């Protein structure tokens, strides 16, 4: 009973994950990659899709 209550308090009503988890995940990604630029470029290419094959 305590678990759901705490989760509800941390996560917004929309049901999205807690804001704390978001920044932490990003930080971990950058740390693993070693270079933030690389990660950003990969994310951009993935989102664009057409940019990746063009390059």
C-alpha positions as MATLAB code, in Angstrom:
seq = 'XXXXXXXXXXXXXXXXXXXXXXXXXXXXXXXXXXXXXXXXXXXXXXXXXXXXXXX';
ca = [
       0.000    0.000    0.000;
       2.913    2.339    0.779;
       4.578    1.646   -2.561;
       1.751    2.921   -4.821;
       1.245    5.991   -2.631;
       4.919    7.004   -2.860;
       5.058    6.367   -6.612;
       1.939    8.476   -7.176;
       3.469   11.319   -5.192;
       6.725   11.216   -7.166;
       5.304   10.671  -10.657;
       2.953   13.260  -12.218;
      -0.753   12.617  -12.838;
      -0.031   12.088  -16.544;
       1.696    8.835  -15.565;
       5.139    9.823  -16.892;
       8.280    8.733  -14.987;
       9.623   10.910  -12.159;
      11.686   13.940  -13.240;
      14.600   12.618  -11.182;
      14.869    9.490  -13.345;
      15.063   11.520  -16.558;
      18.192   13.594  -15.786;
      19.861   10.588  -14.159;
      19.398    8.456  -17.277;
      20.812   11.201  -19.476;
      23.836   11.609  -17.232;
      24.484    7.862  -17.284;
      24.280    7.834  -21.083;
      26.802   10.636  -21.430;
      29.115    8.932  -18.931;
      28.936    5.629  -20.822;
      29.496    7.277  -24.203;
      32.313    9.416  -22.871;
      31.413   12.267  -25.242;
      28.102   14.148  -25.016;
      28.461   15.326  -28.628;
      28.445   11.775  -29.950;
      25.271   10.908  -28.069;
      23.530   14.082  -29.220;
      24.520   13.481  -32.847;
      23.253    9.898  -32.741;
      19.961   11.028  -31.197;
      19.562   13.751  -33.824;
      20.256   11.365  -36.699;
      17.793    8.844  -35.289;
      15.091   11.501  -34.960;
      15.771   12.914  -38.436;
      16.149    9.580  -40.174;
      16.804   11.160  -43.580;
      19.920   12.877  -42.248;
      21.570    9.576  -41.373;
      21.566    8.042  -44.902;
      22.486   11.385  -46.451;
      25.624   11.679  -44.326;
];
